[in-house]
Amino acid sequence: MAVTSPPVLCLRLCPAEAVVTGSLLLTMIQRFFNDTKVLYTLFLVVSKRHAYDLGLVGNCAYLAYVGKNTNIRWLCWPRFDSSFVFGDLLDDEKGGHFSILPTNGITSSEQHYIENTNVLATTVTAPDGVYRVTDYAPRFSQYGRYFKPLMLVRKIEKISGNPSVIVRCEPKGDYGNITPNVSFGSNHIRYRGLEDQLRLTTNIPLNYVTNLQPFTLTETKYLILTFGVPLEAPIEETAEKFLHQTIDYWRVWVEHCNIPNIFQKSVVRSGLVLKLHQYEDTGAIIASGTTSLPESPGSGRNWDYRYFWVRDTYYTLNAFNQLGHFQELDSYSHFLQNIVANNSNLGQPVYSISGAKDLTEKTLDLKGYLGNSPVRLGNAAYKQVQNDVYGQILLSLLPLYIDERMISQRRLSNFDLIYKLLGCIEQTMDTPDAGLWEFRGMSRKHCYTFLFHWAGASAAQKIATAFQKNELVDYARKLKAMAAEQIEKCYNPKLKCYTSAVGLEDLDASLFQLVTMQYLGQNTERASEHVEALRKGLSADGEGLFYRYLHVDDFGKPDVAFLVCGFWYVSALVATGKIDEALSTYERLLGFSNHVGLYSEDIDPKTKSQWGNFVQTYSHVGLINAAFDIDRKLNKPLFL
């Protein structure tokens, strides 16, 4: 049977044209190839690099992704893991729209954050003028608590000329299956039939919005979209007041950050990103606000990341601790404690942001990002065995027992829990699992799991020592030695490094952590050899990008680099004394952000394109931790 190549369509567009027409062109192509079994490839020859042209706003209750053409391409209400209200990112027909587009087309578009905030400004240039859209989610202190409503505010300002614009607001429900009923109020539009009522309050004539009627922008206009509770206040005054209070809140938050003397802008932006992904109601931090953005085109590796992974705990807590934000660290730790207290099975690797255990995975009837299907809701990883979680939990509990700032928690110290977690480590000491990378069709005795057995037992030993619990000290020390014995079974003298699992020669980039978590010590010969072997075996581009692994998994062989592995490599270089190389590698990795400093999960090593879910907290956490590692080693005063 002859094998035919998928049809290829090359389109040459200027960047401004691509912003406006990319979605339309994709729709036309999908309609042309109406047989879903037909593969096609679309090359927009604007740039060889694919990047997510999106800015992110939020207030720790929700996230909204704003395209450079002003469209709200992704917004889920009322929670991070709810159905989208706007989901054009995954389906331009069923996803709805919320845009402020020029009547005569976009000439160019520029997007930036107001400095040290999560307030986003998009400046659009059209043939008849220039205007700016400022998007923000209100957040500030009020009546002794944080005001964080399900409210998106959009301010539209004329900059020059007489731009004519069209405002389009068409929300959807149930992942595009529900189109709400529309009715008018005195100065608002009601959208009924969703999980709760949406209301768009504006000083733009309502008929202009519902009829998609162009109008000339002669004065500042406001759009305030609310979910559930309507706005009962003057539009202009409220929007401006909330804007200034929100800017002030974020700038004060940044002022209270510890930051290194180097790479400050990147660390600040990553800290702001990390903060946005914490669901303040419970303290949970999600891996990403999106679902089903492919790890690479056509790979089928499209996952829902709007959940809390226990595997991220150690790294995330470390980032918050280094930033000096105790409140976020405390809230996150409490969420994890509640999960432990309310579940007899401590080994589940992923939960919802409310702590729910059932994340049944299903496929949604949506086109997918750039036609990449499937689109998934839920994540089957919740059913997996990932035995590193016990060590992750012990490491996260460590500050509750020994950090002097948490003295009130120390009085409630639960040593039965420590014993229980150590018991779980002992029971799984020789048990295969799915591992950090969540293999769905294979089970192995992963070195990374044993590393966290070792680290968790080390944390328990520190706790027991601090409270003079000699029996617990002995138990933790015994398990630490058992874990080390398992780790050593993964050492391959021929390769001069530790491999992914007992009895295998496969390499795993997560094992840079053997150095950074000080299992191998620092500046030792074995540590240096191990880092070098992983570099040679897993480097994706020779410049700091790394594959997670290169063996075949459930979906074939990975063809993109996992960005956080590059930051782990930087930290390992620091630990082995290679500071100059760490600095140059870190600087290269910073170049893989999008236009507003946001990082994805994966990078194509050939084109340097962003892929995978976006924005990815794992990548930003890695950036923060690596920057502090470098800074501590350099130890250069800021003002000299």
C-alpha positions in Angstrom: 0.0 0.0 0.0 1.5 3.3 -1.0 2.2 5.8 1.7 1.2 9.3 0.9 2.4 12.4 2.6 -0.1 14.7 4.3 -1.1 17.7 2.2 1.0 20.8 3.0 -0.3 24.3 2.7 2.2 27.1 2.9 0.9 30.6 3.6 3.1 33.7 3.5 1.8 36.3 5.8 3.1 39.3 7.6 2.9 38.9 11.4 0.0 41.3 11.7 -2.0 39.4 9.1 -1.3 36.2 10.9 -2.7 37.4 14.2 -6.0 38.1 12.6 -6.3 35.4 10.0 -4.7 32.4 11.4 -7.8 31.1 13.1 -10.0 31.8 10.0 -7.5 30.0 7.7 -7.4 27.0 10.0 -11.2 26.8 9.8 -11.1 26.9 6.0 -8.6 24.1 5.9 -10.5 21.9 8.3 -13.6 22.3 6.2 -11.7 21.5 3.0 -10.3 18.3 4.6 -13.6 17.1 5.9 -12.4 13.6 6.4 -11.0 13.6 9.9 -8.6 10.7 9.0 -6.8 13.0 6.6 -3.7 14.5 8.1 -2.6 17.9 7.1 0.2 20.2 8.0 -0.1 24.0 8.1 2.9 26.2 7.9 2.4 29.8 8.6 5.6 31.2 7.3 5.6 34.2 9.6 8.4 32.7 11.7 9.9 29.3 12.0 9.1 29.4 15.7 5.7 28.7 17.2 5.0 30.7 20.3 1.8 31.1 22.3 0.8 34.7 21.5 -1.1 35.0 24.7 -0.9 37.1 27.9 -2.3 35.9 31.2 -4.4 37.7 33.7 -6.0 36.4 36.9 -6.7 37.0 40.6 -6.2 33.6 42.3 -9.8 32.7 41.6 -9.6 32.3 37.8 -7.3 32.8 34.8 -7.9 34.4 31.5 -5.7 34.1 28.4 -5.7 37.2 26.1 -4.6 37.0 22.5 -2.5 39.7 20.8 -5.6 40.4 18.8 -7.5 41.2 22.1 -9.6 38.0 22.0 -10.1 36.2 25.3 -9.0 32.8 24.0 -9.4 30.9 27.2 -11.3 31.6 30.4 -12.9 29.0 32.8 -15.5 30.0 35.3 -16.2 29.6 38.2 -13.0 27.5 38.8 -9.7 26.8 37.1 -11.0 23.3 36.2 -14.6 24.4 35.2 -15.9 24.5 31.6 -14.6 27.4 29.6 -16.7 30.5 29.1 -14.4 31.4 26.2 -12.4 28.6 24.6 -11.4 29.8 21.1 -8.0 28.3 21.9 -9.4 24.8 21.4 -12.3 25.5 18.9 -12.9 28.7 17.0 -16.5 27.7 16.4 -17.7 26.2 19.7 -15.3 28.2 21.8 -17.1 31.6 21.8 -15.4 35.0 21.5 -14.7 38.1 23.5 -12.7 40.5 21.3 -12.3 44.2 20.5 -11.1 44.2 16.9 -10.6 47.1 14.5 -13.2 47.3 11.7 -10.5 47.7 9.0 -8.1 45.0 10.2 -5.0 45.0 12.3 -1.8 46.5 11.0 0.2 45.5 14.1 -0.3 44.5 17.7 1.9 44.8 20.8 1.3 43.4 24.2 3.0 44.0 27.6 2.5 43.9 31.3 2.2 47.0 33.4 5.5 46.7 35.3 5.5 44.4 38.3 1.8 43.5 37.9 -0.5 41.0 36.3 -2.3 43.7 34.5 -2.0 43.3 30.7 -2.0 46.0 28.0 -2.6 45.2 24.3 -2.0 48.0 21.8 -3.6 47.6 18.4 -2.6 49.6 15.4 -5.2 49.8 12.5 -5.3 51.9 9.3 -7.5 54.5 11.0 -5.9 54.8 14.4 -4.3 53.2 17.5 -6.0 52.0 20.6 -5.1 50.1 23.8 -7.0 47.4 25.7 -6.1 47.0 29.3 -7.2 43.7 30.8 -7.2 42.8 34.5 -8.8 40.7 37.1 -9.5 42.8 40.3 -7.5 41.8 43.3 -6.8 43.8 46.4 -7.3 43.9 50.2 -10.8 44.9 51.4 -12.5 44.4 54.8 -9.6 42.3 56.1 -9.6 39.8 53.2 -8.7 39.7 49.5 -11.3 40.9 47.0 -11.0 38.5 44.1 -14.4 38.4 42.2 -15.2 36.4 39.1 -14.9 39.6 37.1 -12.9 40.6 34.0 -12.4 44.3 33.4 -11.5 45.6 29.9 -10.6 49.2 29.4 -10.5 50.5 25.8 -8.5 53.7 25.2 -7.9 55.7 22.0 -4.3 56.5 21.6 -4.3 58.2 18.2 -6.4 58.7 15.1 -10.1 57.7 15.0 -10.1 53.9 15.2 -13.3 52.1 14.4 -13.8 48.9 16.4 -16.2 46.0 16.8 -16.8 44.5 20.2 -17.9 40.8 20.2 -19.0 39.0 23.3 -20.3 35.5 22.8 -19.8 33.3 25.8 -20.4 29.5 25.8 -21.1 26.8 28.4 -20.5 23.1 28.9 -17.4 23.2 26.7 -19.1 24.8 23.8 -22.4 22.8 23.9 -24.5 25.6 25.4 -25.1 29.0 23.8 -26.8 31.2 26.4 -29.9 33.3 26.0 -29.2 37.0 25.6 -31.3 39.8 27.1 -30.8 43.5 27.9 -30.8 45.4 31.1 -30.5 49.2 31.5 -26.7 49.2 30.8 -25.8 45.6 30.7 -26.3 42.4 28.7 -27.4 39.2 30.5 -26.3 35.8 29.3 -28.5 33.1 30.8 -28.5 29.3 30.7 -24.9 28.7 31.9 -23.8 27.4 35.3 -24.7 30.9 36.6 -25.7 34.2 35.0 -23.0 36.2 33.1 -23.5 39.9 32.9 -21.6 42.3 30.7 -21.8 45.9 32.0 -20.6 48.6 29.7 -20.8 52.2 28.6 -20.9 51.1 25.0 -24.3 51.0 23.4 -25.6 47.5 24.0 -26.9 47.2 20.4 -23.4 47.8 19.1 -22.2 44.8 21.0 -25.1 42.4 20.2 -25.3 43.4 16.6 -21.5 43.5 16.0 -21.9 47.1 14.9 -18.7 49.1 14.3 -18.3 52.3 16.2 -15.7 55.0 16.4 -13.7 55.1 19.5 -13.8 58.7 20.6 -13.6 58.2 24.4 -12.5 55.6 26.9 -14.9 52.6 27.1 -15.2 49.9 29.6 -16.4 46.3 29.5 -17.0 44.5 32.9 -17.9 40.9 32.6 -19.1 39.2 35.9 -20.1 35.7 36.8 -22.9 35.1 39.3 -22.9 38.5 41.2 -23.7 41.5 39.0 -21.9 44.8 39.2 -24.0 47.3 41.1 -21.8 50.4 40.9 -20.9 53.2 38.4 -19.0 51.7 35.5 -16.2 54.2 34.8 -15.5 54.9 38.5 -15.5 51.3 39.5 -13.3 50.2 36.6 -10.7 52.9 37.3 -10.7 52.4 41.1 -10.3 48.6 40.8 -7.5 49.1 38.2 -5.4 51.3 40.5 -6.1 49.1 43.5 -5.1 46.0 41.6 -1.9 47.6 40.3 -1.0 48.7 43.8 -1.7 45.2 45.2 0.6 43.4 42.7 3.4 46.0 43.2 3.3 45.6 46.9 3.3 41.8 46.5 6.5 42.1 44.4 8.1 44.5 46.9 7.7 41.8 49.5 9.5 39.3 47.4 13.0 38.1 48.0 14.7 38.1 44.6 18.3 37.4 43.5 20.7 40.0 42.5 20.6 38.7 38.9 17.8 37.9 36.4 15.4 39.9 38.5 12.8 40.7 35.9 12.4 37.0 34.9 12.2 35.9 38.6 9.6 38.6 39.3 7.5 37.6 36.3 7.8 33.9 37.3 6.8 34.7 40.9 3.7 36.6 39.6 2.8 33.6 37.4 3.2 31.2 40.2 1.0 33.3 42.5 -1.7 33.4 39.8 -1.9 29.6 39.6 -2.6 29.2 43.3 -6.4 28.7 43.9 -6.7 30.8 47.0 -9.9 29.2 48.3 -8.0 26.0 49.1 -4.3 26.8 48.6 -3.9 24.3 45.7 -1.5 25.2 42.9 -2.3 23.8 39.4 0.3 22.7 36.9 -1.3 24.8 34.2 -4.5 26.7 33.4 -5.0 24.9 30.0 -5.9 21.5 28.7 -4.9 19.6 25.6 -2.3 21.9 24.2 -0.1 19.2 22.4 3.4 18.4 23.5 4.2 18.4 19.8 1.9 18.6 16.7 0.1 15.3 16.0 1.7 13.6 19.0 -1.6 12.7 20.8 0.1 13.8 24.0 -2.6 16.3 25.0 -3.3 16.4 28.7 -5.5 18.3 31.1 -3.2 20.0 33.6 -5.7 22.1 35.6 -5.1 20.0 38.7 -2.8 19.7 41.7 0.2 17.2 41.4 1.8 16.0 44.6 5.0 15.5 42.5 5.4 19.3 42.2 5.3 19.9 45.9 9.0 20.0 46.8 9.9 22.3 43.9 7.0 24.7 44.4 7.5 25.0 48.2 11.2 25.6 47.6 10.3 28.4 45.1 7.9 30.1 47.5 10.3 29.8 50.4 13.1 31.4 48.3 10.7 34.2 47.2 10.0 34.8 50.9 6.2 34.5 50.5 5.2 32.7 53.7 1.5 33.1 53.3 1.4 31.2 49.9 3.7 28.5 51.3 1.5 28.1 54.4 -1.7 27.9 52.4 -0.2 25.4 50.0 1.1 23.2 52.9 -2.3 23.3 54.6 -4.0 22.1 51.4 -1.6 19.2 51.3 -2.2 18.4 54.9 -5.9 18.3 54.3 -5.5 15.9 51.5 -3.3 13.6 53.7 -5.9 13.8 56.6 -8.9 13.1 54.4 -7.5 10.2 52.4 -6.6 6.7 53.6 -4.7 6.1 50.3 -1.8 8.5 50.5 -0.3 7.5 47.2 -2.6 9.2 44.8 -0.5 11.5 42.7 -3.0 14.1 41.5 -6.1 15.8 42.9 -8.6 18.5 42.0 -8.1 22.0 43.4 -10.7 21.1 46.0 -9.0 17.9 47.0 -11.5 15.7 45.0 -10.0 12.3 44.1 -11.9 11.3 41.0 -10.5 12.9 37.9 -12.1 10.6 35.3 -10.7 11.3 31.9 -12.9 11.7 28.9 -12.6 13.2 25.4 -14.4 16.4 24.4 -16.0 17.1 21.0 -13.7 20.0 20.1 -11.3 20.6 17.2 -8.3 21.0 19.5 -5.5 23.6 19.3 -4.5 24.0 15.6 -6.5 20.9 14.9 -4.6 18.7 17.4 -6.9 16.2 19.0 -8.0 14.6 21.3 -9.2 17.3 23.7 -9.2 15.8 27.2 -11.1 16.6 30.4 -9.8 15.0 33.6 -6.6 13.1 34.0 -6.2 9.3 34.3 -3.0 9.8 36.2 -5.0 9.9 39.4 -5.3 6.1 39.2 -1.6 5.6 38.8 0.9 4.4 41.3 3.7 7.0 41.8 5.5 6.1 45.0 7.6 9.3 45.1 4.6 11.1 46.6 5.4 9.9 50.1 8.7 11.6 50.1 7.2 14.7 48.5 4.7 14.9 51.3 7.3 14.5 54.0 9.5 17.2 52.5 6.5 19.5 52.4 5.7 18.8 56.1 9.2 19.5 57.2 8.8 23.3 57.6 5.6 22.7 59.7 7.8 21.0 62.3 11.1 22.8 62.2 10.5 26.3 60.7 10.5 28.9 63.6 7.8 30.9 61.7 5.3 28.1 62.0 5.5 27.7 65.8 1.7 27.5 66.1 1.6 24.5 63.8 4.4 22.8 65.7 2.1 22.5 68.7 -0.1 20.4 66.6 2.7 18.1 65.5 1.4 14.7 64.3 4.1 12.1 64.6 1.6 9.3 63.8 1.5 10.8 60.3 5.3 10.8 60.0 5.3 7.1 61.0 2.5 6.4 58.5 4.3 8.0 55.6 7.6 6.2 56.5 5.6 3.0 56.6 4.4 3.7 53.0 8.0 4.2 51.9 9.0 1.0 53.5 6.1 -0.9 51.9 7.0 0.4 48.4 10.7 0.3 48.7 11.0 -2.6 46.2 7.8 -1.8 44.2 7.7 -0.8 40.6 5.6 2.3 39.7 4.6 4.6 36.9 7.3 7.1 37.8 7.5 10.9 37.6 6.7 10.9 33.9 3.5 8.9 34.4 4.0 6.1 32.0 0.7 4.6 31.3 1.8 1.2 29.9 4.9 0.3 31.9 6.0 0.0 35.5 9.6 0.1 36.7 11.7 0.5 39.8 12.5 4.1 39.2 15.6 5.8 40.6 13.7 9.1 41.0 11.2 7.3 43.3 14.0 5.9 45.4 15.6 9.4 45.5 12.4 10.8 47.1 12.2 7.8 49.5 15.7 8.8 50.5 14.8 12.5 50.7 11.6 11.9 52.6 13.3 9.7 55.1 16.0 12.4 55.5 13.2 15.0 56.2 11.7 12.6 58.8 15.1 12.2 60.4 15.4 16.0 60.7 12.0 16.2 62.3 12.6 13.4 64.7 16.0 14.8 65.7 14.5 18.3 66.4 11.9 16.7 68.7 14.3 14.1 70.2 12.2 11.2 69.0 15.0 8.6 69.0 12.9 5.7 67.8 11.7 7.7 64.9 15.3 8.8 64.1 16.4 5.2 64.0 13.4 4.2 61.7 14.1 7.1 59.3 17.8 6.4 59.2 17.1 2.7 58.4 14.8 3.7 55.5 17.3 6.2 54.2 19.9 3.5 54.0 17.5 1.1 52.3 16.6 3.8 49.7 20.3 4.5 49.1 20.8 0.8 48.4 18.1 0.9 45.8 19.5 4.1 44.2 22.9 2.4 43.9 21.3 -0.5 42.0 20.6 2.1 39.3 24.3 3.1 38.9 25.8 2.0 35.6 29.6 2.0 35.8 29.9 1.8 32.0 27.9 4.9 31.5 29.3 6.5 34.7 25.8 7.7 35.8 22.6 6.6 37.4 20.0 5.3 35.0 16.2 5.7 35.0 15.4 2.4 36.7 16.9 -0.7 38.2 18.4 -3.0 35.5 18.0 -0.5 32.6 20.4 1.7 30.7 17.8 4.3 29.9 18.7 7.9 31.0 16.3 10.2 32.8 16.8 14.0 33.1 15.0 14.1 36.5 18.1 12.5 37.9 19.9 15.8 37.8 18.2 15.9 41.2 20.6 13.3 42.6 23.1 16.2 42.6 20.9 19.2 43.5 19.2 17.3 46.4 22.7 16.4 47.6 22.4 12.6 47.5 25.7 12.6 45.6 27.1 15.6 47.5 28.5 18.5 45.6 31.8 18.9 43.7 32.4 15.2 43.8 33.8 13.2 41.0 30.8 11.0 40.7 28.4 13.9 40.7 30.3 15.6 37.8 30.5 12.4 35.8 26.8 11.8 36.3 25.8 15.3 35.2 28.1 15.0 32.1 26.7 11.6 31.2 23.1 12.9 31.3 24.2 16.0 29.3 25.7 13.8 26.5 22.8 11.3 26.5 19.8 13.6 26.8 20.8 17.0 25.4 18.3 18.1 22.8 20.3 21.0 21.3 23.6 21.2 23.0 22.6 24.6 24.5 20.6 23.7 27.6 17.4 21.9 26.3 16.9 18.3 27.5 14.6 15.5 26.6 13.0 13.9 29.7 14.2 10.5 28.3 14.7 9.0 24.9 13.3 5.5 25.3 10.0 4.6 23.7 6.9 5.1 25.9 3.2 4.6 25.4 3.1 7.2 22.6 6.4 6.5 20.9 9.7 8.4 21.3 9.5 12.0 22.7 10.5 14.6 20.2 10.4 17.8 22.3 12.5 19.0 25.2 10.9 19.4 28.6 11.9 22.9 29.7 12.2 22.4 33.4 14.9 19.8 32.8 17.1 22.6 31.4 16.7 24.5 34.7 17.5 21.4 36.7 20.7 21.1 34.6 21.6 24.6 35.5 21.2 23.9 39.2 23.3 20.7 38.8 26.1 22.7 37.0 26.0 25.1 40.0 26.3 22.2 42.4 29.3 20.8 40.6 31.1 24.2 40.5 30.6 25.1 36.8 29.2 28.6 37.4 30.1 30.1 34.1 28.5 27.3 32.1 25.4 27.6 34.4 25.1 31.3 33.7 25.4 31.0 30.0 23.0 28.1 29.9 20.4 29.9 32.1 20.6 33.0 29.8 19.9 30.8 26.8 16.9 29.2 28.5 15.4 32.6 29.2 15.1 33.1 25.5 12.4 30.4 25.2 9.7 32.6 26.7 6.9 34.2 24.7 6.6 37.9 24.1 5.6 38.7 27.6 8.0 36.4 29.5 5.7 33.4 29.9 7.0 29.8 29.5 5.4 26.6 28.1 5.9 23.0 29.1 7.9 21.9 26.1 10.3 23.3 23.5 10.9 21.9 20.0 14.8 21.7 19.9 14.9 22.3 16.1 12.6 25.3 15.7 12.8 26.5 19.4 9.0 26.5 19.3 6.8 26.5 22.4 4.5 23.5 22.8 2.7 21.7 25.6 0.4 23.3 28.1 0.8 26.9 28.7 1.5 28.7 31.0 3.4 25.9 32.8 4.1 26.5 36.5 6.8 23.8 36.5 8.9 25.7 34.0 8.6 29.0 36.0 9.3 27.2 39.3 12.5 25.8 37.7 13.5 29.3 36.5 13.1 30.7 40.1 15.0 27.9 41.9 17.9 27.9 39.3 18.3 31.7 39.6 18.6 31.5 43.4 21.1 28.7 43.0 23.3 30.7 40.8 23.0 33.9 42.9 24.0 32.1 46.1 27.1 30.8 44.4 28.1 34.1 42.9 27.2 36.0 46.2 27.7 39.4 44.6 26.4 42.4 46.4 23.7 44.3 44.5 24.9 47.8 45.0 28.7 47.5 44.4 
